[in-house]
Structures are given as structure tokens and as C-alpha cells.
Amino acid sequence: MGVESRRQPRRAVPGVVDVVDTMTEEIVGHLGNLSSGGMLLIANRNLPDDGLFQLRFTLPDDVGTAQPIITGAHVLWQGRGHAPGQSWVGMRFLGLSREAAHRLRLWTTQPTA
């Protein structure tokens, strides 16, 4: 097994958590995994290489009143997904609020059930 080389812990996202483009209010895909610095987006289409987005999603946790995370995101890479028309997109977060960054750090370091 290889050695993890990422700077931040990454956690797989259970279930389907939609990711919304806040400029168009369209669902662009769902979360694959998260770290405090970025995410794997399972996109429902190809996104522009090196594209910039403003995205919204809600962390899947036990807090029913959780506020959505709103963040800028930069497309770092993308590849073909498993389903037709699907892309796997690696994105880096930009302009994340201090509170959102803290919530992501806490969420990604929690033990999974």
C-alpha cells in the first residue's frame, strides 16, 4: 500500500451530496471526497480546464441545522468517470471562510462509522 502524500486529511463522502453552481443554481455533480483544501467532484459533465466556480454543498453530518459551505473552487484536473457523461474533477477551494475551513477540518478528521 502506498504512502499518503496529501497535505490535508481526505474523507470519503457517504451517500449523495449535491454540489450546486451558485451562479446558475444548477447541480454540477456530487461530492466524492473532501479535505479542508479541496474535493473530488463527481461531475455530471465535463468542466472547463482550469475553470473557476462558486459552489455550494452541505456537509453530511448529524447536525440537522448545518449551514451550507459556499466556496470558490478551481479545477485542477479531470478524468472520465465510471458512468456515461460523468467526469471526476479534482478541485481546490478558494476564498473559504474561516468558519467553513474550520468545519471542513473537523469533518474530515472525524472517524467514519
KOLTI-448406 format. One record per residue: residue in three letters; x, y, z of N, C-alpha, C, CB in turn. Coordinates in steps of 0.1 Angstrom, whole numbers, plus 5000, padded with zeros to 4 digits. Glycine has a CB too. Layout:
<pts>
@pator->ALA	n_px->X	n_py->Y	n_pz->Z	ca_px->X	ca_py->Y	ca_pz->Z	c_px->X	c_py->Y	c_pz->Z	cb_px->X	cb_py->Y	cb_pz->Z .
...
</pts>
This chain:
<pts>
@pator->MET	n_px->5008	n_py->4988	n_pz->5000	ca_px->5000	ca_py->5000	ca_pz->5000	c_px->5009	c_py->5012	c_pz->5000	cb_px->4990	cb_py->5000	cb_pz->5012 .
@pator->GLY	n_px->5005	n_py->5023	n_pz->4992	ca_px->5013	ca_py->5035	ca_pz->4991	c_px->5012	c_py->5044	c_pz->5003	cb_px->5009	cb_py->5042	cb_pz->4978 .
@pator->VAL	n_px->5021	n_py->5054	n_pz->5003	ca_px->5021	ca_py->5063	ca_pz->5014	c_px->5013	c_py->5075	c_pz->5010	cb_px->5036	cb_py->5068	cb_pz->5018 .
@pator->GLU	n_px->5004	n_py->5080	n_pz->5019	ca_px->4995	ca_py->5091	ca_pz->5016	c_px->5004	c_py->5104	c_pz->5015	cb_px->4984	cb_py->5093	cb_pz->5027 .
@pator->SER	n_px->5003	n_py->5111	n_pz->5003	ca_px->5011	ca_py->5123	ca_pz->5001	c_px->5003	c_py->5136	c_pz->5002	cb_px->5018	cb_py->5122	cb_pz->4988 .
@pator->ARG	n_px->4991	n_py->5136	n_pz->5005	ca_px->4983	ca_py->5148	ca_pz->5005	c_px->4986	c_py->5156	c_pz->5018	cb_px->4968	cb_py->5145	cb_pz->5005 .
@pator->ARG	n_px->4984	n_py->5169	n_pz->5016	ca_px->4987	ca_py->5178	ca_pz->5028	c_px->4977	c_py->5178	c_pz->5038	cb_px->4989	cb_py->5192	cb_pz->5023 .
@pator->GLN	n_px->4964	n_py->5176	n_pz->5034	ca_px->4953	ca_py->5176	ca_pz->5044	c_px->4946	c_py->5162	c_pz->5044	cb_px->4943	cb_py->5187	cb_pz->5041 .
@pator->PRO	n_px->4941	n_py->5158	n_pz->5055	ca_px->4933	ca_py->5145	ca_pz->5055	c_px->4921	c_py->5146	c_pz->5046	cb_px->4929	cb_py->5142	cb_pz->5070 .
@pator->ARG	n_px->4918	n_py->5135	n_pz->5039	ca_px->4907	ca_py->5135	ca_pz->5030	c_px->4898	c_py->5124	c_pz->5035	cb_px->4912	cb_py->5131	cb_pz->5015 .
@pator->ARG	n_px->4885	n_py->5127	n_pz->5033	ca_px->4875	ca_py->5117	ca_pz->5038	c_px->4864	c_py->5115	c_pz->5027	cb_px->4868	cb_py->5123	cb_pz->5051 .
@pator->ALA	n_px->4861	n_py->5102	n_pz->5025	ca_px->4850	ca_py->5099	ca_pz->5015	c_px->4837	c_py->5104	c_pz->5020	cb_px->4850	cb_py->5084	cb_pz->5013 .
@pator->VAL	n_px->4829	n_py->5108	n_pz->5011	ca_px->4816	ca_py->5114	ca_pz->5015	c_px->4805	c_py->5103	c_pz->5013	cb_px->4812	cb_py->5126	cb_pz->5006 .
@pator->PRO	n_px->4798	n_py->5099	n_pz->5024	ca_px->4788	ca_py->5089	ca_pz->5023	c_px->4775	c_py->5094	c_pz->5016	cb_px->4784	cb_py->5084	cb_pz->5037 .
@pator->GLY	n_px->4769	n_py->5085	n_pz->5008	ca_px->4756	ca_py->5089	ca_pz->5001	c_px->4759	c_py->5099	c_pz->4990	cb_px->4746	cb_py->5095	cb_pz->5011 .
@pator->VAL	n_px->4748	n_py->5106	n_pz->4986	ca_px->4749	ca_py->5115	ca_pz->4975	c_px->4747	c_py->5129	c_pz->4981	cb_px->4739	cb_py->5112	cb_pz->4964 .
@pator->VAL	n_px->4757	n_py->5138	n_pz->4980	ca_px->4756	ca_py->5152	ca_pz->4984	c_px->4758	c_py->5160	c_pz->4972	cb_px->4766	cb_py->5155	cb_pz->4995 .
@pator->ASP	n_px->4747	n_py->5167	n_pz->4968	ca_px->4747	ca_py->5175	ca_pz->4956	c_px->4756	c_py->5188	c_pz->4958	cb_px->4733	cb_py->5180	cb_pz->4952 .
@pator->VAL	n_px->4763	n_py->5192	n_pz->4947	ca_px->4771	ca_py->5204	ca_pz->4946	c_px->4764	c_py->5213	c_pz->4936	cb_px->4786	cb_py->5201	cb_pz->4942 .
@pator->VAL	n_px->4761	n_py->5225	n_pz->4940	ca_px->4754	ca_py->5235	ca_pz->4932	c_px->4763	c_py->5246	c_pz->4928	cb_px->4742	cb_py->5240	cb_pz->4940 .
@pator->ASP	n_px->4763	n_py->5250	n_pz->4915	ca_px->4769	ca_py->5261	ca_pz->4910	c_px->4761	c_py->5273	c_pz->4914	cb_px->4771	cb_py->5261	cb_pz->4894 .
@pator->THR	n_px->4766	n_py->5282	n_pz->4923	ca_px->4757	ca_py->5293	ca_pz->4928	c_px->4754	c_py->5304	c_pz->4917	cb_px->4764	cb_py->5299	cb_pz->4940 .
@pator->MET	n_px->4762	n_py->5304	n_pz->4907	ca_px->4760	ca_py->5314	ca_pz->4896	c_px->4748	c_py->5310	c_pz->4888	cb_px->4772	cb_py->5316	cb_pz->4887 .
@pator->THR	n_px->4745	n_py->5297	n_pz->4886	ca_px->4734	ca_py->5293	ca_pz->4877	c_px->4724	c_py->5285	c_pz->4885	cb_px->4740	cb_py->5283	cb_pz->4866 .
@pator->GLU	n_px->4727	n_py->5282	n_pz->4898	ca_px->4718	ca_py->5274	ca_pz->4906	c_px->4716	c_py->5260	c_pz->4900	cb_px->4704	cb_py->5281	cb_pz->4908 .
@pator->GLU	n_px->4725	n_py->5255	n_pz->4892	ca_px->4724	ca_py->5242	ca_pz->4886	c_px->4732	c_py->5232	c_pz->4895	cb_px->4728	cb_py->5241	cb_pz->4872 .
@pator->ILE	n_px->4728	n_py->5220	n_pz->4896	ca_px->4736	ca_py->5209	ca_pz->4902	c_px->4746	c_py->5205	c_pz->4892	cb_px->4727	cb_py->5197	cb_pz->4907 .
@pator->VAL	n_px->4759	n_py->5206	n_pz->4896	ca_px->4770	ca_py->5202	ca_pz->4887	c_px->4775	c_py->5188	c_pz->4889	cb_px->4781	cb_py->5212	cb_pz->4888 .
@pator->GLY	n_px->4771	n_py->5182	n_pz->4900	ca_px->4775	ca_py->5169	ca_pz->4904	c_px->4773	c_py->5166	c_pz->4919	cb_px->4790	cb_py->5167	cb_pz->4900 .
@pator->HIS	n_px->4781	n_py->5157	n_pz->4924	ca_px->4780	ca_py->5154	ca_pz->4938	c_px->4794	c_py->5151	c_pz->4944	cb_px->4771	cb_py->5142	cb_pz->4941 .
@pator->LEU	n_px->4795	n_py->5152	n_pz->4957	ca_px->4808	ca_py->5151	ca_pz->4963	c_px->4813	c_py->5136	c_pz->4963	cb_px->4807	cb_py->5155	cb_pz->4978 .
@pator->GLY	n_px->4826	n_py->5135	n_pz->4960	ca_px->4832	ca_py->5121	ca_pz->4961	c_px->4840	c_py->5120	c_pz->4974	cb_px->4842	cb_py->5119	cb_pz->4949 .
@pator->ASN	n_px->4849	n_py->5130	n_pz->4976	ca_px->4856	ca_py->5131	ca_pz->4989	c_px->4860	c_py->5145	c_pz->4992	cb_px->4868	cb_py->5122	cb_pz->4989 .
@pator->LEU	n_px->4863	n_py->5148	n_pz->5004	ca_px->4866	ca_py->5162	ca_pz->5008	c_px->4879	c_py->5162	c_pz->5017	cb_px->4855	cb_py->5168	cb_pz->5016 .
@pator->SER	n_px->4886	n_py->5173	n_pz->5016	ca_px->4896	ca_py->5177	ca_pz->5025	c_px->4893	c_py->5192	c_pz->5029	cb_px->4911	cb_py->5175	cb_pz->5020 .
@pator->SER	n_px->4901	n_py->5198	n_pz->5038	ca_px->4899	ca_py->5212	ca_pz->5041	c_px->4904	c_py->5221	c_pz->5030	cb_px->4906	cb_py->5215	cb_pz->5054 .
@pator->GLY	n_px->4911	n_py->5215	n_pz->5020	ca_px->4917	ca_py->5223	ca_pz->5009	c_px->4910	c_py->5221	c_pz->4996	cb_px->4931	cb_py->5221	cb_pz->5008 .
@pator->GLY	n_px->4902	n_py->5210	n_pz->4994	ca_px->4896	ca_py->5207	ca_pz->4981	c_px->4887	c_py->5195	c_pz->4982	cb_px->4907	cb_py->5205	cb_pz->4971 .
@pator->MET	n_px->4883	n_py->5191	n_pz->4970	ca_px->4873	ca_py->5180	ca_pz->4969	c_px->4875	c_py->5173	c_pz->4955	cb_px->4859	cb_py->5185	cb_pz->4970 .
@pator->LEU	n_px->4869	n_py->5161	n_pz->4956	ca_px->4867	ca_py->5153	ca_pz->4943	c_px->4852	c_py->5155	c_pz->4940	cb_px->4871	cb_py->5138	cb_pz->4945 .
@pator->LEU	n_px->4850	n_py->5161	n_pz->4929	ca_px->4836	ca_py->5163	ca_pz->4924	c_px->4833	c_py->5152	c_pz->4914	cb_px->4834	cb_py->5177	cb_pz->4918 .
@pator->ILE	n_px->4822	n_py->5145	n_pz->4916	ca_px->4817	ca_py->5136	ca_pz->4906	c_px->4808	c_py->5144	c_pz->4897	cb_px->4810	cb_py->5122	cb_pz->4912 .
@pator->ALA	n_px->4813	n_py->5150	n_pz->4887	ca_px->4805	ca_py->5159	ca_pz->4879	c_px->4796	c_py->5152	c_pz->4869	cb_px->4815	cb_py->5169	cb_pz->4871 .
@pator->ASN	n_px->4785	n_py->5159	n_pz->4866	ca_px->4775	ca_py->5153	ca_pz->4856	c_px->4779	c_py->5157	c_pz->4842	cb_px->4761	cb_py->5157	cb_pz->4859 .
@pator->ARG	n_px->4790	n_py->5164	n_pz->4840	ca_px->4795	ca_py->5168	ca_pz->4826	c_px->4810	c_py->5172	c_pz->4828	cb_px->4786	cb_py->5180	cb_pz->4821 .
@pator->ASN	n_px->4816	n_py->5174	n_pz->4816	ca_px->4830	ca_py->5180	ca_pz->4817	c_px->4829	c_py->5194	c_pz->4821	cb_px->4837	cb_py->5178	cb_pz->4803 .
@pator->LEU	n_px->4839	n_py->5199	n_pz->4829	ca_px->4840	ca_py->5213	ca_pz->4832	c_px->4852	c_py->5219	c_pz->4825	cb_px->4842	cb_py->5214	cb_pz->4848 .
@pator->PRO	n_px->4852	n_py->5232	n_pz->4823	ca_px->4863	ca_py->5238	ca_pz->4816	c_px->4876	c_py->5235	c_pz->4824	cb_px->4861	cb_py->5253	cb_pz->4815 .
@pator->ASP	n_px->4887	n_py->5232	n_pz->4817	ca_px->4900	ca_py->5230	ca_pz->4823	c_px->4904	c_py->5243	c_pz->4829	cb_px->4911	cb_py->5225	cb_pz->4812 .
@pator->ASP	n_px->4910	n_py->5243	n_pz->4841	ca_px->4914	ca_py->5255	ca_pz->4848	c_px->4903	c_py->5264	c_pz->4852	cb_px->4925	cb_py->5262	cb_pz->4840 .
@pator->GLY	n_px->4890	n_py->5259	n_pz->4851	ca_px->4879	ca_py->5267	ca_pz->4854	c_px->4877	c_py->5272	c_pz->4868	cb_px->4866	cb_py->5260	cb_pz->4850 .
@pator->LEU	n_px->4870	n_py->5283	n_pz->4870	ca_px->4868	ca_py->5288	ca_pz->4884	c_px->4853	c_py->5288	c_pz->4886	cb_px->4873	cb_py->5302	cb_pz->4886 .
@pator->PHE	n_px->4848	n_py->5283	n_pz->4898	ca_px->4834	ca_py->5282	ca_pz->4901	c_px->4831	c_py->5287	c_pz->4915	cb_px->4830	cb_py->5267	cb_pz->4900 .
@pator->GLN	n_px->4819	n_py->5291	n_pz->4917	ca_px->4814	ca_py->5294	ca_pz->4930	c_px->4804	c_py->5283	c_pz->4934	cb_px->4807	cb_py->5308	cb_pz->4931 .
@pator->LEU	n_px->4807	n_py->5275	n_pz->4944	ca_px->4799	ca_py->5262	ca_pz->4946	c_px->4793	c_py->5262	c_pz->4960	cb_px->4808	cb_py->5250	cb_pz->4945 .
@pator->ARG	n_px->4782	n_py->5255	n_pz->4962	ca_px->4776	ca_py->5253	ca_pz->4975	c_px->4772	c_py->5238	c_pz->4977	cb_px->4763	cb_py->5262	cb_pz->4975 .
@pator->PHE	n_px->4775	n_py->5233	n_pz->4989	ca_px->4771	ca_py->5220	ca_pz->4993	c_px->4769	c_py->5220	c_pz->5008	cb_px->4782	cb_py->5209	cb_pz->4988 .
@pator->THR	n_px->4763	n_py->5210	n_pz->5013	ca_px->4761	ca_py->5208	ca_pz->5028	c_px->4768	c_py->5196	c_pz->5032	cb_px->4746	cb_py->5207	cb_pz->5031 .
@pator->LEU	n_px->4776	n_py->5197	n_pz->5043	ca_px->4783	ca_py->5186	ca_pz->5049	c_px->4773	c_py->5175	c_pz->5054	cb_px->4792	cb_py->5190	cb_pz->5060 .
@pator->PRO	n_px->4776	n_py->5162	n_pz->5050	ca_px->4767	ca_py->5152	ca_pz->5056	c_px->4771	c_py->5148	c_pz->5070	cb_px->4768	cb_py->5139	cb_pz->5047 .
@pator->ASP	n_px->4764	n_py->5154	n_pz->5080	ca_px->4768	ca_py->5151	ca_pz->5094	c_px->4755	c_py->5150	c_pz->5102	cb_px->4777	cb_py->5162	cb_pz->5099 .
@pator->ASP	n_px->4756	n_py->5149	n_pz->5115	ca_px->4745	ca_py->5146	ca_pz->5123	c_px->4738	c_py->5159	c_pz->5127	cb_px->4749	cb_py->5139	cb_pz->5136 .
@pator->VAL	n_px->4743	n_py->5171	n_pz->5123	ca_px->4737	ca_py->5183	ca_pz->5127	c_px->4727	c_py->5187	c_pz->5116	cb_px->4748	cb_py->5194	cb_pz->5128 .
@pator->GLY	n_px->4714	n_py->5186	n_pz->5120	ca_px->4703	ca_py->5189	ca_pz->5110	c_px->4702	c_py->5203	c_pz->5106	cb_px->4690	cb_py->5185	cb_pz->5116 .
@pator->THR	n_px->4708	n_py->5212	n_pz->5114	ca_px->4707	ca_py->5227	ca_pz->5110	c_px->4720	c_py->5232	c_pz->5104	cb_px->4704	cb_py->5235	cb_pz->5122 .
@pator->ALA	n_px->4728	n_py->5223	n_pz->5099	ca_px->4741	ca_py->5227	ca_pz->5093	c_px->4739	c_py->5237	c_pz->5082	cb_px->4749	cb_py->5215	cb_pz->5089 .
@pator->GLN	n_px->4747	n_py->5247	n_pz->5082	ca_px->4747	ca_py->5257	ca_pz->5071	c_px->4755	c_py->5252	c_pz->5060	cb_px->4753	cb_py->5271	cb_pz->5076 .
@pator->PRO	n_px->4751	n_py->5255	n_pz->5047	ca_px->4759	ca_py->5250	ca_pz->5036	c_px->4773	c_py->5257	c_pz->5035	cb_px->4751	cb_py->5253	cb_pz->5023 .
@pator->ILE	n_px->4782	n_py->5250	n_pz->5029	ca_px->4795	ca_py->5255	ca_pz->5026	c_px->4794	c_py->5262	c_pz->5013	cb_px->4806	cb_py->5244	cb_pz->5027 .
@pator->ILE	n_px->4798	n_py->5274	n_pz->5012	ca_px->4799	ca_py->5282	ca_pz->5000	c_px->4814	c_py->5286	c_pz->4998	cb_px->4790	cb_py->5295	cb_pz->5000 .
@pator->THR	n_px->4819	n_py->5282	n_pz->4986	ca_px->4833	ca_py->5284	ca_pz->4983	c_px->4836	c_py->5286	c_pz->4969	cb_px->4841	cb_py->5272	cb_pz->4989 .
@pator->GLY	n_px->4846	n_py->5293	n_pz->4966	ca_px->4852	ca_py->5293	ca_pz->4952	c_px->4859	c_py->5280	c_pz->4950	cb_px->4861	cb_py->5305	cb_pz->4950 .
@pator->ALA	n_px->4860	n_py->5275	n_pz->4938	ca_px->4867	ca_py->5263	ca_pz->4935	c_px->4874	c_py->5264	c_pz->4922	cb_px->4858	cb_py->5251	cb_pz->4936 .
@pator->HIS	n_px->4886	n_py->5258	n_pz->4921	ca_px->4894	ca_py->5259	ca_pz->4909	c_px->4896	c_py->5244	c_pz->4904	cb_px->4908	cb_py->5265	cb_pz->4912 .
@pator->VAL	n_px->4893	n_py->5242	n_pz->4891	ca_px->4895	ca_py->5229	ca_pz->4885	c_px->4910	c_py->5226	c_pz->4883	cb_px->4888	cb_py->5228	cb_pz->4871 .
@pator->LEU	n_px->4915	n_py->5216	n_pz->4890	ca_px->4930	ca_py->5212	ca_pz->4889	c_px->4932	c_py->5201	c_pz->4879	cb_px->4935	cb_py->5208	cb_pz->4903 .
@pator->TRP	n_px->4923	n_py->5192	n_pz->4878	ca_px->4924	ca_py->5181	ca_pz->4869	c_px->4910	c_py->5174	c_pz->4867	cb_px->4934	cb_py->5170	cb_pz->4874 .
@pator->GLN	n_px->4908	n_py->5167	n_pz->4856	ca_px->4896	ca_py->5159	ca_pz->4855	c_px->4898	c_py->5147	c_pz->4846	cb_px->4885	cb_py->5168	cb_pz->4849 .
@pator->GLY	n_px->4890	n_py->5137	n_pz->4848	ca_px->4891	ca_py->5125	ca_pz->4841	c_px->4877	c_py->5119	c_pz->4839	cb_px->4901	cb_py->5115	cb_pz->4848 .
@pator->ARG	n_px->4877	n_py->5109	n_pz->4830	ca_px->4864	ca_py->5102	ca_pz->4827	c_px->4859	c_py->5094	c_pz->4839	cb_px->4865	cb_py->5093	cb_pz->4815 .
@pator->GLY	n_px->4846	n_py->5096	n_pz->4843	ca_px->4840	ca_py->5088	ca_pz->4854	c_px->4836	c_py->5075	c_pz->4849	cb_px->4829	cb_py->5096	cb_pz->4859 .
@pator->HIS	n_px->4830	n_py->5067	n_pz->4858	ca_px->4825	ca_py->5054	ca_pz->4855	c_px->4812	c_py->5053	c_pz->4847	cb_px->4823	cb_py->5046	cb_pz->4868 .
@pator->ALA	n_px->4804	n_py->5063	n_pz->4848	ca_px->4791	ca_py->5063	ca_pz->4841	c_px->4792	c_py->5072	c_pz->4829	cb_px->4780	cb_py->5069	cb_pz->4850 .
@pator->PRO	n_px->4784	n_py->5070	n_pz->4818	ca_px->4785	ca_py->5078	ca_pz->4806	c_px->4781	c_py->5093	c_pz->4810	cb_px->4775	cb_py->5073	cb_pz->4796 .
@pator->GLY	n_px->4789	n_py->5102	n_pz->4804	ca_px->4787	ca_py->5116	ca_pz->4807	c_px->4792	c_py->5121	c_pz->4820	cb_px->4773	cb_py->5119	cb_pz->4806 .
@pator->GLN	n_px->4799	n_py->5113	n_pz->4828	ca_px->4803	ca_py->5117	ca_pz->4841	c_px->4818	c_py->5120	c_pz->4841	cb_px->4801	cb_py->5105	cb_pz->4851 .
@pator->SER	n_px->4823	n_py->5129	n_pz->4848	ca_px->4837	ca_py->5133	ca_pz->4850	c_px->4841	c_py->5133	c_pz->4865	cb_px->4840	cb_py->5146	cb_pz->4843 .
@pator->TRP	n_px->4853	n_py->5129	n_pz->4868	ca_px->4858	ca_py->5131	ca_pz->4881	c_px->4867	c_py->5143	c_pz->4880	cb_px->4866	cb_py->5118	cb_pz->4886 .
@pator->VAL	n_px->4865	n_py->5152	n_pz->4889	ca_px->4871	ca_py->5165	ca_pz->4889	c_px->4878	c_py->5169	c_pz->4902	cb_px->4861	cb_py->5177	cb_pz->4885 .
@pator->GLY	n_px->4891	n_py->5170	n_pz->4902	ca_px->4898	ca_py->5175	ca_pz->4914	c_px->4898	c_py->5190	c_pz->4915	cb_px->4913	cb_py->5170	cb_pz->4914 .
@pator->MET	n_px->4893	n_py->5195	n_pz->4926	ca_px->4891	ca_py->5210	ca_pz->4927	c_px->4898	c_py->5214	c_pz->4940	cb_px->4876	cb_py->5213	cb_pz->4927 .
@pator->ARG	n_px->4904	n_py->5226	n_pz->4939	ca_px->4910	ca_py->5233	ca_pz->4951	c_px->4900	c_py->5244	c_pz->4955	cb_px->4924	cb_py->5238	cb_pz->4948 .
@pator->PHE	n_px->4898	n_py->5245	n_pz->4969	ca_px->4889	ca_py->5256	ca_pz->4974	c_px->4897	c_py->5269	c_pz->4974	cb_px->4885	cb_py->5252	cb_pz->4988 .
@pator->LEU	n_px->4889	n_py->5280	n_pz->4971	ca_px->4894	ca_py->5293	ca_pz->4970	c_px->4885	c_py->5302	c_pz->4979	cb_px->4896	cb_py->5299	cb_pz->4956 .
@pator->GLY	n_px->4890	n_py->5311	n_pz->4987	ca_px->4882	ca_py->5320	ca_pz->4994	c_px->4873	c_py->5314	c_pz->5004	cb_px->4874	cb_py->5328	cb_pz->4985 .
@pator->LEU	n_px->4877	n_py->5303	n_pz->5010	ca_px->4869	ca_py->5296	ca_pz->5020	c_px->4868	c_py->5305	c_pz->5033	cb_px->4874	cb_py->5282	cb_pz->5023 .
@pator->SER	n_px->4857	n_py->5307	n_pz->5039	ca_px->4856	ca_py->5315	ca_pz->5051	c_px->4863	c_py->5307	c_pz->5062	cb_px->4841	cb_py->5318	cb_pz->5055 .
@pator->ARG	n_px->4867	n_py->5315	n_pz->5072	ca_px->4874	ca_py->5308	ca_pz->5084	c_px->4865	c_py->5298	c_pz->5090	cb_px->4878	cb_py->5319	cb_pz->5094 .
@pator->GLU	n_px->4852	n_py->5301	n_pz->5092	ca_px->4843	ca_py->5292	ca_pz->5098	c_px->4841	c_py->5279	c_pz->5089	cb_px->4829	cb_py->5298	cb_pz->5100 .
@pator->ALA	n_px->4840	n_py->5281	n_pz->5076	ca_px->4838	ca_py->5269	ca_pz->5067	c_px->4851	c_py->5261	c_pz->5067	cb_px->4835	cb_py->5274	cb_pz->5053 .
@pator->ALA	n_px->4863	n_py->5267	n_pz->5067	ca_px->4875	ca_py->5259	ca_pz->5068	c_px->4876	c_py->5251	c_pz->5081	cb_px->4887	cb_py->5269	cb_pz->5067 .
@pator->HIS	n_px->4872	n_py->5257	n_pz->5092	ca_px->4872	ca_py->5250	ca_pz->5105	c_px->4862	c_py->5238	c_pz->5104	cb_px->4868	cb_py->5260	cb_pz->5116 .
@pator->ARG	n_px->4850	n_py->5240	n_pz->5099	ca_px->4840	ca_py->5230	ca_pz->5098	c_px->4846	c_py->5218	c_pz->5090	cb_px->4827	cb_py->5235	cb_pz->5092 .
@pator->LEU	n_px->4852	n_py->5221	n_pz->5078	ca_px->4858	ca_py->5211	ca_pz->5070	c_px->4869	c_py->5203	c_pz->5077	cb_px->4863	cb_py->5217	cb_pz->5057 .
@pator->ARG	n_px->4878	n_py->5211	n_pz->5084	ca_px->4889	ca_py->5204	ca_pz->5091	c_px->4883	c_py->5194	c_pz->5102	cb_px->4898	cb_py->5214	cb_pz->5099 .
@pator->LEU	n_px->4873	n_py->5199	n_pz->5109	ca_px->4867	ca_py->5190	ca_pz->5119	c_px->4860	c_py->5178	c_pz->5112	cb_px->4856	cb_py->5198	cb_pz->5128 .
@pator->TRP	n_px->4853	n_py->5180	n_pz->5102	ca_px->4845	ca_py->5169	ca_pz->5095	c_px->4855	c_py->5159	c_pz->5089	cb_px->4836	cb_py->5175	cb_pz->5084 .
@pator->THR	n_px->4866	n_py->5163	n_pz->5083	ca_px->4875	ca_py->5154	ca_pz->5076	c_px->4883	c_py->5146	c_pz->5086	cb_px->4884	cb_py->5161	cb_pz->5067 .
@pator->THR	n_px->4884	n_py->5151	n_pz->5098	ca_px->4892	ca_py->5143	ca_pz->5108	c_px->4884	c_py->5134	c_pz->5118	cb_px->4900	cb_py->5153	cb_pz->5117 .
@pator->GLN	n_px->4870	n_py->5135	n_pz->5116	ca_px->4861	ca_py->5126	ca_pz->5124	c_px->4863	c_py->5112	c_pz->5119	cb_px->4847	cb_py->5131	cb_pz->5123 .
@pator->PRO	n_px->4862	n_py->5102	n_pz->5129	ca_px->4862	ca_py->5088	ca_pz->5124	c_px->4849	c_py->5085	c_pz->5117	cb_px->4864	cb_py->5079	cb_pz->5137 .
@pator->THR	n_px->4851	n_py->5077	n_pz->5107	ca_px->4839	ca_py->5073	ca_pz->5099	c_px->4832	c_py->5061	c_pz->5106	cb_px->4843	cb_py->5069	cb_pz->5084 .
@pator->ALA	n_px->4819	n_py->5060	n_pz->5104	ca_px->4811	ca_py->5050	ca_pz->5110	c_px->4812	c_py->5036	c_pz->5103	cb_px->4797	cb_py->5054	cb_pz->5111 .
</pts>
